[in-house]
């Protein structure tokens, strides 16, 4: 999924667009890593309703953030969304490299995968 997001972001705006909105991509990397860490390590306990509410708040906050960035800066919406998508892909790939190759996958993630296995 991370490779797909990164490829879509780079394909949409190219390297010049990524250079324009590098800071959007960097913010997306940080937010993606924080969200993935929080989701997999369960620091607040496992509560499905809390997760759903956090997902809704996250989507609404992302839409507002894209609108504000496009409004305040001279970047168009496509550049903002594409650089954020490339940053999210990079963050997900980096997180998956750390927790999967360098360090073991968290036990809560493995338990969740076992519950969903057919």
C-alpha positions in Angstrom: 0.0 0.0 0.0 2.9 2.4 0.8 4.5 1.8 -2.6 1.1 2.5 -4.3 0.6 5.7 -2.4 4.1 6.9 -3.1 3.8 6.0 -6.8 0.5 7.8 -7.1 1.8 10.9 -5.4 4.9 11.1 -7.5 3.0 10.3 -10.7 0.4 13.0 -10.1 2.8 16.0 -9.5 6.3 14.7 -10.5 9.5 15.6 -8.7 9.0 19.3 -9.2 5.7 19.2 -7.4 7.2 17.3 -4.6 9.9 19.9 -4.3 7.3 22.6 -4.0 5.4 20.9 -1.3 8.2 19.0 0.5 7.0 20.2 3.9 3.5 18.8 3.3 5.1 15.4 2.5 7.2 15.6 5.7 4.2 16.4 7.8 2.4 13.5 6.2 5.3 11.2 7.0 5.2 12.2 10.7 1.4 11.9 11.0 1.4 8.5 9.3 4.1 7.1 11.5 2.4 8.4 14.7 -1.0 7.0 13.6 0.5 3.6 12.6 2.4 3.4 15.9 -0.7 4.3 17.9 -2.8 1.8 16.1 -0.5 -1.1 16.4 0.8 -0.6 20.0 -2.6 0.1 21.6 -1.4 2.7 24.2 -5.0 3.5 25.1 -6.4 0.0 25.1 -8.5 -1.7 22.4 -11.8 0.0 21.9 -13.5 -0.3 18.5 -15.7 2.7 18.9 -12.8 4.9 19.8 -10.9 3.7 16.7 -13.9 4.5 14.5 -14.3 7.9 16.0 -10.5 8.6 15.6 -10.8 7.5 11.9 -13.7 9.9 11.3 -11.9 12.8 13.0 -8.7 12.0 11.1 -10.4 12.1 7.7 -12.2 15.4 8.5 -9.0 16.9 9.9 -7.1 15.8 6.8 -9.7 17.4 4.5 -9.6 20.6 6.5 -5.8 20.7 6.5 -5.7 20.2 2.7 -8.2 23.1 2.2 -6.3 25.4 4.6 -2.9 24.6 3.0 -4.3 25.2 -0.5 -5.9 28.4 0.7 -3.0 29.9 2.6 -0.2 28.9 0.2 0.2 29.2 -3.5 0.0 25.4 -3.9 -3.0 24.0 -5.8 -5.1 21.2 -4.2 -3.6 18.5 -6.5 -0.1 19.3 -5.4 -1.1 19.3 -1.7 -3.0 16.0 -1.9 -0.3 14.3 -4.1 2.6 15.4 -1.9 0.6 14.3 1.2 -0.1 10.9 -0.4 3.6 10.5 -1.3 4.5 11.4 2.3 2.0 8.9 3.7 3.4 6.2 1.4 6.9 7.0 2.6 5.9 7.0 6.2 4.1 3.7 5.9 7.1 2.1 4.1 9.5 3.5 6.7 7.3 2.3 9.6 6.8 -1.1 8.1 10.6 -1.4 7.6 11.3 -0.6 11.2 8.5 -2.8 12.6 8.8 -5.8 10.4 12.4 -5.9 9.3 14.5 -4.2 12.0 12.3 -4.9 14.9 9.6 -7.6 15.3 6.0 -6.8 14.4 4.0 -5.9 17.5 2.1 -8.7 19.1 -1.2 -6.8 19.0 -0.9 -6.5 15.2 -0.2 -10.2 14.9 -3.2 -11.0 17.2 -5.4 -8.8 15.0 -4.2 -10.5 11.9 -4.8 -14.0 13.4 -8.4 -13.0 14.3 -9.1 -11.9 10.7 -7.5 -15.0 9.2 -9.8 -17.5 7.5 
